[in-house]
Amino acid sequence: MPAKTGAEYIQRLKEAQNNVYIHGEKVTDVTTHPAFKNVVQSMAVLYDLQHEKRDKMLYTSPTSGEKVGITFMQPKTIDDLIRRREAMTEWAKTSGGMMGRSPDYLNADVMAMGTNNRIFAEASPYFAENARNYYEYARENDISLTHTLIHPQVNRAKMQHEQKDANVALHLVEEREDGIIVDGIRLLATQGAITDELLVFPSTVKKSGEQDDPYSLAFAIPNNAPGLKFISRESFDYGKKPWDHPLGARFEEGDTIVSFDHVFVPWERVFVCGNSSVCNRTFTETNAVVHMAHQVVAKNIVKTEFVLGVALSMMDAIGIDQFQHVKDKGTEIMLTLETMRSHLYRAEHNASIDASGTMTPDFTALNAARNWYPRVYPRLAEIIRILGASGLMGIPTEADFQHEQIGPIIHRGLQGKHLEGYERVQLFRLAWDMTLSAFGSRQTHYEYYFFGDPIKMGMAYFDSYDKEPFKAYIQDFLQQTRVKV
C-alpha cells in the first residue's frame, strides 16, 4: 500500500489494540484516551502532510511503483539527501521541533540497516536478508516505529550478567525452530503507545562482551505482540486547551517502559541473536547513527529557530530588545542556530557514497553537532526563562480572560508594548510551556540525554578524534625553535 493518511494511521491504532498501561489502568483505545488522543491527532497531521505536499514528501517506490514516504528513501546523490532532509524539516515545523521521535527518525534507521546490512550476515546470511526485507516492509506499509535501546537502571556499575537479578533485563530465553523467546524489561520507548511496531536494538554507549551475549539482541515486532506491554509514565497532557498548554496539549509523545513476558519473535524478524560483537558495531557499520543524526540535526535546527522566534517575540512584546544583556542573550541563540546550520551544510555537501551505494552525510560534522547540542539546549531554555522573568508566572488561563469580571482587568493589566493582555499572555504561556511546564522540563531533559549520557558520549568523541595531526603540528613548530648542537 502507498504512504498512509492520518485517518489510516488512526484506524491502525484502533485495530491493533496495543497493550498499553497508564495511570494504573489498561488503555482500551489510545486514539480516544485523554493521555494520547491529542498527540495521535498531531501524528495524523504528519501523515496527511505527506499527501498535501506530495512533490516534497513522497517518492516512487523502487519496488512497488507506489508513492511512499520520502523519509524512507535511500539517497543516492547529495540532492537526494537534501530532498529527504527537506521533508524531515516539513514535519519538524509542525511542532517547532518539539516532537523528538517523529516517524522520520526511525525511518532513516531502518533504511540504513536495510541497505547496509552486511554486518548482520556475520552470524547468518538470513539475518542480513531479514534487515533488507524489513526495510522494504516498513517503507511499503508506512510503518510507524518506536524503539528501545537500554537496560533498566539496576546497577550501572555492573554488566547485565553480573547483576543480582540477571533476568531483569531483556534476554534470550530460548531458540526454537520457528523463532526465539525473549523475556525481561527494556527502557525507554518514546511513542510506544501510539506506533505500529517496536524495534529492539542495543545501546552502544557501553560496549558488551561475550558474557552479555544473551542480552545482545536486535529484532522488530508489532506493538500488539502477545506478552508485550508498554507501561507509560504520567502524561504531561493534562487535558487543557491548546491556548493554555500550546505544546503539551498537542505534542506530548509519552515515554514507556517495555515489558516482555516470554514474547515470541519469528526468525524473519530477527537481525541479531546472542552476538555482542555485532551489536556493538551495528549502528556504526550500517551508518544508521549517521542517518539518524542527520534527522536529529535537521530537527534541532527547526527547534532552535522556534526558540529564537519565541525569544524575539518576547523581547518585542515587552520592549526589552534595546537592553544590552537582552541582545547578548538573543545573540547566543542566533549563534547556536547558525552553528547548527553550518554543521548540517558541511555534513550534506561533504557526503559520500558508502559500501551499500547510499549517499551518507559527513559524520564528522554531525557527530560534533550531536555532542554539542545536548550541552547548549539547557542554556537556550534558561535564556527564555530569564527573558520572561515574572511574566512566566503571571499567566492566567484563557478562561480567566473570558470571565465577565476579571477578564477586562487582566486584559488591560497584562498588556505589552504592542499587544493586548490576551495576546501577550498567550505568547508567554508558549514560552512557559516550552521551558517551565512538565512538558518543557521534559524537553530539556530529553535533549540532554538524546543520544545517551553526554559525558560518556564526550569521552567516546575524544577517544575517536584524530589527535595525531595536532600533536605533530606542535612538535614541528617546536622543532623550528631548537638549536642544533
C-alpha positions as CSV (number, residue, x, y, z in Angstrom):
1,M,0.0,0.0,0.0
2,P,1.2,3.6,-0.5
3,A,2.0,6.2,2.1
4,K,-0.8,6.2,4.6
5,T,-3.1,9.1,5.6
6,G,-3.8,10.4,9.0
7,A,-7.1,8.6,9.1
8,E,-5.4,5.3,8.2
9,Y,-2.8,5.8,10.9
10,I,-5.6,6.3,13.5
11,Q,-7.5,3.3,12.2
12,R,-4.5,1.0,12.5
13,L,-4.0,2.0,16.2
14,K,-7.7,1.3,16.9
15,E,-7.5,-2.1,15.3
16,A,-4.1,-3.1,16.9
17,Q,-5.3,-2.6,20.5
18,N,-1.7,-2.4,21.7
19,N,-1.2,-3.5,25.3
20,V,-0.7,0.0,26.9
21,Y,-1.0,0.9,30.6
22,I,-1.0,4.4,32.1
23,H,-2.1,5.9,35.5
24,G,-2.8,2.4,36.9
25,E,-5.2,1.3,34.1
26,K,-5.1,-0.6,30.8
27,V,-5.9,1.6,27.9
28,T,-8.7,0.2,25.6
29,D,-8.2,2.7,22.8
30,V,-5.2,5.0,22.6
31,T,-6.9,7.2,19.9
32,T,-9.6,8.3,22.4
33,H,-7.8,8.1,25.7
34,P,-7.1,11.5,27.3
35,A,-3.4,10.9,27.6
36,F,-2.8,10.0,24.0
37,K,-5.7,11.3,21.8
38,N,-4.1,14.7,21.1
39,V,-0.7,13.5,20.2
40,V,-2.4,10.9,18.0
41,Q,-4.1,13.7,16.1
42,S,-0.7,15.5,15.8
43,M,0.8,12.4,14.4
44,A,-2.1,12.1,11.9
45,V,-1.3,15.7,10.8
46,L,2.2,14.5,9.8
47,Y,0.8,11.7,7.6
48,D,-1.7,13.9,6.0
49,L,1.0,16.5,5.3
50,Q,2.8,13.9,3.1
51,H,-0.2,13.9,0.8
52,E,-0.8,17.7,1.0
53,K,2.9,18.2,-0.1
54,R,3.3,15.1,-2.3
55,D,6.0,16.6,-4.5
56,K,8.2,17.3,-1.5
57,M,7.3,14.4,0.8
58,L,6.6,11.3,-1.4
59,Y,8.6,9.5,-4.0
60,T,8.0,6.5,-6.2
61,S,8.9,3.2,-4.6
62,P,11.7,1.3,-6.4
63,T,9.9,-2.0,-6.0
64,S,6.1,-1.4,-6.0
65,G,5.9,1.8,-8.0
66,E,3.6,3.3,-5.3
67,K,4.1,6.7,-3.8
68,V,5.8,6.2,-0.4
69,G,7.3,8.4,2.3
70,I,10.5,10.1,1.2
71,T,11.9,9.9,4.7
72,F,12.4,6.2,3.9
73,M,14.3,6.9,0.8
74,Q,17.8,5.5,0.2
75,P,19.6,8.6,-1.1
76,K,21.9,8.0,-4.0
77,T,23.0,11.7,-4.5
78,I,23.6,14.8,-2.4
79,D,20.4,16.2,-4.0
80,D,18.5,13.1,-2.7
81,L,20.0,13.6,0.7
82,I,18.9,17.3,0.8
83,R,15.5,16.4,-0.6
84,R,14.9,13.8,2.2
85,R,16.1,16.4,4.8
86,E,13.7,19.0,3.4
87,A,10.8,16.6,4.0
88,M,12.1,16.0,7.6
89,T,12.1,19.7,8.1
90,E,8.5,20.0,7.0
91,W,7.5,17.5,9.7
92,A,9.6,19.2,12.3
93,K,8.0,22.6,11.6
94,T,4.5,21.3,12.6
95,S,5.7,21.1,16.2
96,G,8.5,23.6,16.3
97,G,10.9,20.6,16.6
98,M,9.2,19.6,19.9
99,M,8.4,16.0,18.7
100,G,11.7,14.3,19.0
101,R,10.5,10.9,17.8
102,S,8.5,11.9,14.7
103,P,8.4,8.9,12.3
104,D,11.4,10.1,10.1
105,Y,13.9,9.3,12.9
106,L,13.4,5.6,12.7
107,N,12.6,5.6,9.0
108,A,16.2,6.7,8.5
109,D,17.3,4.0,10.8
110,V,15.6,1.1,9.1
111,M,16.7,2.4,5.7
112,A,20.4,2.4,6.8
113,M,20.2,-1.0,8.4
114,G,18.2,-2.5,5.5
115,T,20.6,-1.3,2.8
116,N,23.9,-1.6,4.6
117,N,23.1,-5.0,6.1
118,R,26.3,-7.0,5.6
119,I,27.2,-6.9,9.3
120,F,24.1,-8.9,10.2
121,A,25.3,-11.7,7.9
122,E,28.3,-12.5,10.2
123,A,26.1,-14.9,12.1
124,S,23.9,-15.9,9.1
125,P,23.1,-14.5,5.7
126,Y,19.5,-14.9,6.8
127,F,19.8,-12.0,9.3
128,A,21.0,-9.6,6.5
129,E,18.1,-10.7,4.4
130,N,15.8,-10.0,7.3
131,A,17.1,-6.5,7.7
132,R,16.7,-5.8,3.9
133,N,13.2,-7.3,3.9
134,Y,12.1,-5.4,7.0
135,Y,13.2,-2.1,5.4
136,E,11.1,-2.8,2.4
137,Y,8.1,-3.8,4.5
138,A,8.3,-0.7,6.7
139,R,8.6,1.6,3.6
140,E,5.9,0.0,1.6
141,N,3.4,-0.1,4.5
142,D,4.5,3.3,6.1
143,I,5.0,1.6,9.4
144,S,5.3,3.9,12.4
145,L,8.0,2.8,14.8
146,T,9.2,3.1,18.3
147,H,12.4,1.7,19.6
148,T,14.1,0.6,22.8
149,L,17.8,0.6,23.5
150,I,18.8,0.4,27.1
151,H,18.5,-1.9,30.1
152,P,16.9,-0.9,33.4
153,Q,19.0,1.2,35.8
154,V,19.5,-1.5,38.4
155,N,23.3,-1.2,38.9
156,R,25.2,0.7,36.3
157,A,28.5,-0.4,37.9
158,K,27.9,-3.9,36.6
159,M,27.3,-5.6,33.3
160,Q,24.0,-7.4,32.8
161,H,25.3,-10.9,33.5
162,E,26.8,-9.5,36.8
163,Q,23.5,-8.1,38.1
164,K,22.0,-9.6,41.3
165,D,18.9,-10.5,39.3
166,A,20.4,-11.1,35.8
167,N,16.9,-11.9,34.3
168,V,15.5,-8.4,34.8
169,A,17.0,-7.0,31.6
170,L,15.6,-8.3,28.3
171,H,17.4,-11.5,27.4
172,L,17.2,-14.6,25.2
173,V,15.3,-17.4,26.8
174,E,15.1,-20.0,24.0
175,E,15.9,-20.5,20.4
176,R,13.2,-22.5,18.6
177,E,12.8,-23.8,15.0
178,D,10.4,-21.0,14.2
179,G,11.9,-18.2,16.2
180,I,13.1,-17.0,19.6
181,I,11.6,-16.4,23.0
182,V,12.7,-13.3,24.9
183,D,11.8,-12.0,28.4
184,G,12.6,-9.0,30.6
185,I,12.5,-5.3,30.7
186,R,13.8,-2.5,28.4
187,L,13.8,1.3,28.5
188,L,12.6,3.7,27.2
189,A,10.3,3.6,24.2
190,T,9.1,7.1,23.3
191,Q,5.8,6.9,21.4
192,G,5.5,3.3,22.5
193,A,1.7,3.7,22.9
194,I,1.0,5.3,19.6
195,T,3.0,3.4,17.0
196,D,2.7,0.3,14.9
197,E,5.8,-1.6,15.7
198,L,8.8,-1.8,18.1
199,L,12.5,-2.0,17.1
200,V,14.7,-3.6,19.7
201,F,18.4,-2.6,19.3
202,P,21.4,-2.5,21.6
203,S,22.7,0.7,23.2
204,T,26.3,1.1,22.1
205,V,27.3,3.8,24.6
206,K,28.5,0.9,26.9
207,K,30.0,-2.0,25.0
208,S,29.1,-5.5,25.8
209,G,31.3,-8.6,26.0
210,E,30.7,-12.3,25.2
211,Q,29.2,-12.9,28.7
212,D,26.4,-10.5,27.8
213,D,25.6,-12.3,24.5
214,P,22.1,-13.4,25.9
215,Y,21.2,-9.7,26.1
216,S,22.6,-8.9,22.7
217,L,19.5,-8.8,20.5
218,A,18.0,-6.9,17.6
219,F,14.6,-7.6,16.2
220,A,11.3,-6.0,15.3
221,I,7.8,-6.9,16.4
222,P,4.2,-5.5,16.3
223,N,3.3,-3.5,19.3
224,N,0.4,-5.8,20.0
225,A,2.5,-9.0,20.1
226,P,1.3,-11.4,22.9
227,G,3.2,-10.8,26.1
228,L,4.4,-7.3,25.2
229,K,3.3,-4.4,27.4
230,F,4.0,-0.7,27.3
231,I,3.9,1.0,30.7
232,S,3.7,4.7,30.2
233,R,4.9,7.4,32.6
234,E,2.5,10.0,33.8
235,S,1.1,12.0,30.9
236,F,2.1,15.7,30.6
237,D,-1.0,16.4,28.6
238,Y,-3.3,17.5,31.4
239,G,-6.4,17.8,29.3
240,K,-6.0,21.6,29.0
241,K,-6.9,23.7,26.0
242,P,-4.1,24.4,23.4
243,W,-4.3,28.1,24.3
244,D,-3.3,27.3,27.9
245,H,-0.8,24.5,27.0
246,P,0.1,25.1,23.4
247,L,2.8,22.4,23.3
248,G,1.8,19.9,26.0
249,A,-1.8,19.6,24.8
250,R,-0.6,18.7,21.3
251,F,2.8,17.1,21.2
252,E,3.2,15.1,24.4
253,E,4.8,11.9,22.9
254,G,4.9,9.8,26.1
255,D,7.8,7.5,27.2
256,T,7.2,3.9,28.1
257,I,8.8,1.0,29.9
258,V,8.6,-2.1,27.8
259,S,7.9,-5.4,29.4
260,F,8.5,-8.7,27.5
261,D,6.7,-11.7,29.1
262,H,8.1,-14.6,27.2
263,V,7.5,-12.9,23.9
264,F,7.8,-14.9,20.7
265,V,9.8,-13.3,17.8
266,P,9.7,-15.2,14.5
267,W,13.1,-15.7,12.8
268,E,12.3,-13.5,9.9
269,R,12.0,-10.5,12.3
270,V,15.4,-11.2,14.0
271,F,18.5,-9.3,13.0
272,V,20.9,-10.2,15.8
273,C,20.7,-13.1,18.2
274,G,23.1,-13.5,21.0
275,N,26.1,-11.8,19.4
276,S,27.6,-8.9,21.4
277,S,30.2,-8.2,18.8
278,V,27.7,-7.5,16.1
279,C,25.5,-5.5,18.5
280,N,28.5,-3.3,19.5
281,R,29.1,-2.4,15.8
282,T,25.6,-2.3,14.4
283,F,25.0,1.5,14.5
284,T,28.4,2.3,13.2
285,E,28.9,-0.2,10.5
286,T,25.4,0.2,9.0
287,N,25.8,4.0,9.1
288,A,22.5,4.1,10.9
289,V,23.9,6.5,13.5
290,V,24.9,8.9,10.7
291,H,21.4,9.0,9.1
292,M,19.7,9.2,12.4
293,A,22.0,12.1,13.4
294,H,21.2,13.8,10.1
295,Q,17.5,13.8,11.0
296,V,18.2,14.9,14.6
297,V,20.3,17.9,13.4
298,A,17.7,18.9,10.9
299,K,15.0,18.7,13.7
300,N,17.2,20.6,16.1
301,I,17.7,23.4,13.6
302,V,13.9,23.9,13.4
303,K,13.8,23.7,17.2
304,T,16.4,26.4,17.6
305,E,14.5,28.6,15.0
306,F,11.4,28.1,17.2
307,V,13.2,29.1,20.4
308,L,14.7,32.1,18.6
309,G,11.3,33.1,17.4
310,V,9.8,32.9,20.8
311,A,12.7,34.9,22.3
312,L,12.5,37.7,19.8
313,S,8.7,37.9,20.1
314,M,9.0,38.2,23.9
315,M,11.6,40.9,23.6
316,D,9.3,42.9,21.3
317,A,6.2,42.2,23.4
318,I,7.5,43.9,26.5
319,G,10.1,46.3,24.9
320,I,13.3,44.8,26.2
321,D,15.0,44.4,22.9
322,Q,17.2,47.5,23.4
323,F,18.9,46.3,26.6
324,Q,22.5,45.2,26.2
325,H,22.1,41.9,28.2
326,V,18.9,41.1,26.3
327,K,20.6,41.5,22.9
328,D,23.5,39.4,24.1
329,K,21.2,36.5,25.0
330,G,19.5,36.8,21.7
331,T,22.9,36.5,20.1
332,E,23.6,33.3,22.0
333,I,20.5,31.7,20.4
334,M,21.5,33.1,16.9
335,L,25.0,31.7,17.2
336,T,23.6,28.3,18.2
337,L,21.3,28.3,15.1
338,E,24.0,29.4,12.7
339,T,26.5,26.8,14.1
340,M,23.9,24.0,13.7
341,R,23.2,25.2,10.1
342,S,26.9,25.1,9.3
343,H,27.2,21.6,10.7
344,L,24.3,20.5,8.5
345,Y,25.7,22.2,5.4
346,R,29.1,20.6,5.9
347,A,27.5,17.2,6.5
348,E,25.4,17.2,3.4
349,H,27.9,18.8,1.0
350,N,30.8,16.6,2.2
351,A,28.6,13.5,1.9
352,S,29.9,10.4,0.1
353,I,28.7,7.0,-1.2
354,D,29.1,4.2,1.3
355,A,29.6,0.5,0.5
356,S,25.8,-0.1,0.0
357,G,25.6,2.7,-2.6
358,T,23.9,5.1,-0.1
359,M,24.8,8.7,-0.1
360,T,25.9,9.2,3.5
361,P,26.5,12.6,5.3
362,D,29.8,13.5,6.7
363,F,29.6,12.1,10.2
364,T,32.4,14.4,11.5
365,A,30.1,17.4,11.3
366,L,27.0,15.5,12.6
367,N,29.0,14.0,15.4
368,A,30.1,17.4,16.6
369,A,26.6,18.7,16.4
370,R,25.0,15.8,18.3
371,N,27.6,16.1,21.0
372,W,27.3,19.9,21.3
373,Y,23.5,20.4,21.2
374,P,22.7,18.5,24.4
375,R,25.1,20.8,26.2
376,V,23.7,24.0,24.8
377,Y,19.9,23.4,24.7
378,P,19.6,23.7,28.5
379,R,21.1,27.2,28.1
380,L,18.6,28.1,25.4
381,A,15.7,27.1,27.8
382,E,17.4,29.2,30.5
383,I,17.6,32.2,28.3
384,I,13.8,32.0,27.7
385,R,13.2,31.8,31.4
386,I,15.5,34.8,32.1
387,L,13.8,36.9,29.4
388,G,10.3,36.1,30.6
389,A,11.1,36.7,34.3
390,S,7.9,37.2,36.3
391,G,5.9,37.3,33.1
392,L,6.3,33.5,33.0
393,M,4.4,33.3,36.3
394,G,1.8,36.0,35.6
395,I,0.0,33.9,33.0
396,P,-3.8,33.5,33.6
397,T,-5.7,30.9,31.6
398,E,-8.0,31.7,28.7
399,A,-10.9,31.0,31.0
400,D,-9.8,34.0,33.1
401,F,-9.9,36.3,30.1
402,Q,-13.4,35.1,29.3
403,H,-14.6,35.8,32.8
404,E,-17.0,38.8,32.9
405,Q,-15.5,40.5,35.9
406,I,-11.7,39.7,35.9
407,G,-11.3,39.3,32.1
408,P,-11.2,43.1,31.4
409,I,-8.9,43.6,34.4
410,I,-6.2,41.2,33.2
411,H,-6.7,42.1,29.5
412,R,-5.7,45.6,30.4
413,G,-3.2,44.9,33.2
414,L,-1.2,42.4,31.3
415,Q,-0.9,44.3,28.0
416,G,2.5,44.6,26.4
417,K,4.3,47.1,24.2
418,H,2.2,46.4,21.1
419,L,0.0,43.6,22.4
420,E,-3.2,43.4,24.4
421,G,-3.2,41.3,27.5
422,Y,-4.8,38.3,25.8
423,E,-2.2,38.1,23.1
424,R,0.8,38.8,25.4
425,V,-0.2,36.1,27.9
426,Q,-0.8,33.6,25.0
427,L,2.8,34.2,23.9
428,F,4.2,33.9,27.4
429,R,2.2,30.7,28.0
430,L,4.0,29.3,25.0
431,A,7.4,30.3,26.4
432,W,6.3,28.8,29.8
433,D,5.2,25.5,28.2
434,M,8.4,25.3,26.3
435,T,10.7,25.6,29.3
436,L,8.9,25.5,32.7
437,S,5.9,23.2,32.5
438,A,6.2,19.5,32.9
439,F,6.3,19.2,29.1
440,G,9.0,21.9,28.9
441,S,11.2,20.4,31.6
442,R,11.0,17.0,29.8
443,Q,12.1,18.7,26.6
444,T,15.3,20.0,28.3
445,H,15.9,16.6,30.0
446,Y,15.2,14.8,26.7
447,E,17.6,16.8,24.6
448,Y,20.4,16.5,27.3
449,Y,20.2,12.7,27.1
450,F,19.0,12.3,23.5
451,F,21.9,10.1,22.4
452,G,22.9,8.9,25.8
453,D,25.0,10.3,28.7
454,P,26.7,13.4,27.3
455,I,29.8,12.7,29.4
456,K,30.2,9.2,28.1
457,M,29.5,10.5,24.6
458,G,32.1,13.1,25.1
459,M,34.6,10.5,26.2
460,A,33.9,8.4,23.1
461,Y,34.2,11.5,20.9
462,F,37.5,12.4,22.5
463,D,38.9,8.8,22.1
464,S,37.9,8.6,18.5
465,Y,39.0,12.0,17.4
466,D,42.2,12.0,15.3
467,K,44.6,13.8,17.6
468,E,47.9,13.0,16.0
469,P,47.9,15.8,13.3
470,F,47.6,18.4,16.1
471,K,50.3,16.9,18.2
472,A,52.6,16.6,15.2
473,Y,51.9,20.3,14.3
474,I,53.2,21.3,17.7
475,Q,56.2,19.1,17.5
476,D,57.1,20.5,14.1
477,F,56.7,24.1,15.5
478,L,58.9,23.4,18.5
479,Q,61.5,21.7,16.2
480,Q,61.9,25.0,14.4
481,T,63.0,26.7,17.7
482,R,65.5,24.2,18.7
483,V,69.2,25.0,18.4
484,K,71.2,22.4,16.5
485,V,74.0,21.0,18.7
